[in-house]
Amino acid sequence: MCLDWHGPQQSEGRGTSGPLRRKRQGQVGEGITQAVDSHATVNRAIGVLIAAHGISPAAAVEVLRDVSQHMNIKLSSVAESVLAGALGQPVPRPVGRELEAVVQRRISGEKPEERR
C-alpha cells in the first residue's frame, strides 16, 4: 500500500512552476542581494568609525546600533549616513548630532585596553 499523499493543496513553493516560481526566485535573489549590500555598507561604516575616532570594532558596532535604536531608523541607514559624512556629503542634522554624542560617550566610557 502506498501512502504517498500530498493532500489537496500542495506547497506553492514545490508545486508551482512557470512565471510564479520565477517571480518568487527573483524576489529571493533580490532580497539576498539587498542583504549583502546592507552588510557591506555596515562593515564599511564600522571601518570609518574605527579610523575616524580610534574606537574598537565592538564600540563602532555599538555606536551604529545605539543610534539606530535611539532614532528608530534602520542600522543600514545610519551606516549610509556615516559613509556620506566620510565622503564629505551632508548628513541629516539629527543623525549627525546623535552619532557625535554616542561616539563621545563611547570614547569617554571606553577602557584604555579596548582602544586600538
Protein Blocks (a to p, Z undefined) as FASTA:
>chain_A
ZZbbgbjbdcfklmpgcjllmmmmmmmmmmmmmmmmmmmmmmmmmmmmmmmnopafklmm
mmmmmmmmmnopafklmmmmmmmmmnopacdfklmmmmmmmmmmmmmmpcfklpZZ
